[in-house]
Amino acid sequence: MNSLVKLTLVFGFFGLLVFAVVSSNVLQRYSYDIYTCKNATLPSIELRFNEIKTGQMVDFKQANGMKTLRITENLDGIVSLDADNLSLKLDRNTNRLYQEINDLLTIFRCESESFTM
């Protein structure tokens, strides 16, 4: 095998190795999903998930402030969140958020965005 072929193989292998490490989650330090949900009559809601698992905490932001909610259930793409008198269900299949406050149900349409650093 001549030296040009060997050099090409070495650089090709090195290139594939660099590509594999950069494209994988090995270098990922932080990631979260943001759902921005809007309704015609109410202020928008932003939900920020670090990890969508039962028991994890979620940042909930609305015009009147920010709260931390706990994921109580994650079943078939429907994530249930609760805190105090606020109950939310995020349907990740249809991108709709169902908000229930004191037995009043409001439906929001959501847009999702993922952030990875």
FENTA-V92431 format. One line per field, one symbol per residue. phi: phi as a letter, one per 40 degrees, with the letter a starting at -180 (. if undefined). psi: psi as a letter, one per 20 degrees, with the letter a starting at -180 (. if undefined). A space follows every 50 residues. Layout:
phi->???
psi->???
This chain:
phi->.cccccccccccccccccccccccccccbaaabbbbbbbcbbccbbbbbc acadgccbcbbbdcibbbbbccabbfgbbbbaafcbbbbbcccbfbbbbb bfgbcbbbcbbbabbbb
psi->prhggggggghgggghggggghirjgjphpqrppoopqqhiqqqqppopg pnqpiqqpppprhjaqrpqpohqnpkjoppqqpcjppqoooihilqpopo oljopppqpqpqpqpp.
